[in-house]
């Protein structure tokens, strides 16, 4: 296991909250940043477990890990909650896009910091 990139965790959470704020018309409550810290920490841990050598050989793993978390866990939760609450389909699609892009932005931050 490689070292945890703590700066990456903080910046990835900020990037994710910023992307979501764009979809929420510019509002970025600090609560959204605080909530983004947990998945950023999880992604940072997963990338540390993969290790810097493998990530250097296969940089696509940054995006496979971050996008995979969104596609496998976050987006189904968005849809389940949306269907339960009777949200409009367009709203669920917009929220899904926001979270997928937010998670990919976290992967991009970790990729950029190497």
C-alpha positions as CSV (number, residue, x, y, z in Angstrom):
1,X,0.0,0.0,0.0
2,X,1.3,3.4,-0.9
3,X,1.0,6.5,1.2
4,X,-2.3,8.3,1.5
5,X,-2.5,11.5,-0.5
6,X,-4.1,13.8,2.2
7,X,-3.8,16.9,0.0
8,X,-5.6,15.0,-2.7
9,X,-8.4,14.1,-0.3
10,X,-9.0,17.7,0.6
11,X,-8.8,19.0,-2.9
12,X,-10.8,16.2,-4.4
13,X,-13.6,16.9,-1.9
14,X,-13.5,20.6,-2.9
15,X,-13.6,19.7,-6.6
16,X,-16.5,17.4,-6.1
17,X,-18.5,19.9,-4.0
18,X,-17.7,22.6,-6.7
19,X,-19.0,20.4,-9.5
20,X,-22.2,19.7,-7.6
21,X,-22.5,23.4,-6.9
22,X,-22.5,24.1,-10.6
23,X,-25.5,21.8,-11.0
24,X,-27.2,23.5,-7.9
25,X,-26.8,26.9,-9.6
26,X,-23.7,28.1,-7.8
27,X,-24.6,27.3,-4.2
28,X,-21.9,25.4,-2.4
29,X,-23.0,24.9,1.2
30,X,-20.1,23.9,3.4
31,X,-22.1,20.9,4.4
32,X,-21.7,19.6,0.9
33,X,-17.9,19.9,1.2
34,X,-18.0,18.2,4.5
35,X,-20.1,15.4,3.1
36,X,-17.7,15.1,0.1
37,X,-14.8,14.4,2.4
38,X,-16.0,10.9,3.1
39,X,-16.0,9.6,-0.5
40,X,-12.8,11.5,-1.2
41,X,-11.2,9.8,1.7
42,X,-12.5,6.4,0.5
43,X,-11.2,7.1,-3.0
44,X,-7.8,8.2,-1.6
45,X,-7.6,5.0,0.4
46,X,-8.5,2.8,-2.6
47,X,-5.9,4.5,-4.7
48,X,-3.3,4.2,-2.0
49,X,-4.1,0.4,-1.8
50,X,-3.5,0.1,-5.5
51,X,-0.2,1.8,-5.1
52,X,1.8,4.5,-7.0
53,X,3.7,2.0,-9.2
54,X,0.5,0.4,-10.6
55,X,-1.2,3.8,-11.0
56,X,1.8,5.1,-12.9
57,X,1.5,2.1,-15.3
58,X,-2.3,2.3,-15.6
59,X,-3.4,5.9,-15.0
60,X,-6.9,5.0,-16.2
61,X,-7.4,3.3,-12.8
62,X,-7.9,6.8,-11.3
63,X,-11.0,7.2,-13.4
64,X,-12.1,3.6,-13.2
65,X,-12.1,3.8,-9.4
66,X,-13.8,7.2,-9.1
67,X,-16.3,6.6,-11.9
68,X,-16.9,3.1,-10.7
69,X,-17.9,4.3,-7.2
70,X,-20.4,6.7,-8.7
71,X,-21.9,4.2,-11.1
72,X,-22.1,1.3,-8.7
73,X,-23.2,3.0,-5.5
74,X,-24.1,6.7,-5.8
75,X,-26.2,6.7,-9.0
76,X,-28.4,3.8,-7.9
77,X,-29.0,5.5,-4.6
78,X,-29.9,8.8,-6.4
79,X,-32.4,6.9,-8.5
80,X,-33.9,4.8,-5.6
81,X,-34.4,8.0,-3.6
82,X,-35.8,9.9,-6.5
83,X,-38.3,7.2,-7.4
84,X,-39.3,6.9,-3.8
85,X,-39.9,10.6,-3.4
86,X,-41.6,11.0,-6.8
87,X,-38.9,13.3,-8.2
88,X,-39.1,14.2,-11.9
89,X,-37.0,12.0,-14.2
90,X,-35.2,15.1,-15.6
91,X,-34.1,16.0,-12.0
92,X,-32.8,12.5,-11.4
93,X,-30.8,12.6,-14.7
94,X,-29.4,16.0,-13.7
95,X,-28.4,14.8,-10.3
96,X,-26.9,11.6,-11.7
97,X,-24.8,13.6,-14.1
98,X,-23.7,16.0,-11.3
99,X,-22.5,13.1,-9.1
100,X,-20.8,11.2,-11.9
101,X,-18.9,14.3,-12.9
102,X,-18.1,15.1,-9.3
103,X,-16.6,11.7,-8.8
104,X,-14.7,11.9,-12.0
105,X,-13.4,15.3,-10.9
106,X,-12.1,13.6,-7.7
107,X,-10.3,11.1,-9.9
108,X,-8.9,13.9,-11.9
109,X,-7.5,15.6,-8.8
110,X,-5.8,12.5,-7.7
111,X,-4.4,11.9,-11.2
112,X,-3.1,15.5,-11.4
113,X,-1.4,15.2,-8.0
114,X,0.0,11.8,-9.0
